[in-house]
Amino acid sequence: MANPADRLPQNTAGRYYVDSTCIDCDLCREIAPAIFVRHDETGFSIVQRQPRTADEISAADEALESCPVEAIGNDGDAT
């Protein structure tokens, strides 16, 4: 389970985030490319923007559930 205390500061503010356990496997970027991007300086995936539509939320949730190291979190904060 992703740890909010290890949330990468490069994530955009909001409920979805990637923490420092990311292994840069690219799976989240394949599943939800509008939401997740690679941050080249850190070598991790990050949330570039929060999902806005039901389809984007579904894709973000699929990425969260599929992450092999559970580095994606959803803290439920809608901000």
Steps between C-alpha positions, in 0.01 A plus 500: 500500500632844405614715788377861503808597700716380206292683238727645234491881505485508119144362503226749430287573807197280552381157599718284271876491545810287446739436787875437506465122465431540125723278285429682173340193342282714268178308573308797641606713203373232262167468682434871562735713286293814554555471876846349550828611340865423559690764694838476328700666777391251765440198277157442652147525372296787640144625476512783246134591557213360699234302311192704407258263331353166601716328236816669630415407859442142388839496323676652803340238725606223260857633508490512880376141521750378238814663641739212579655681798186683620664840449177672395272636766159660528462689824140598425580870521311659211714816498 
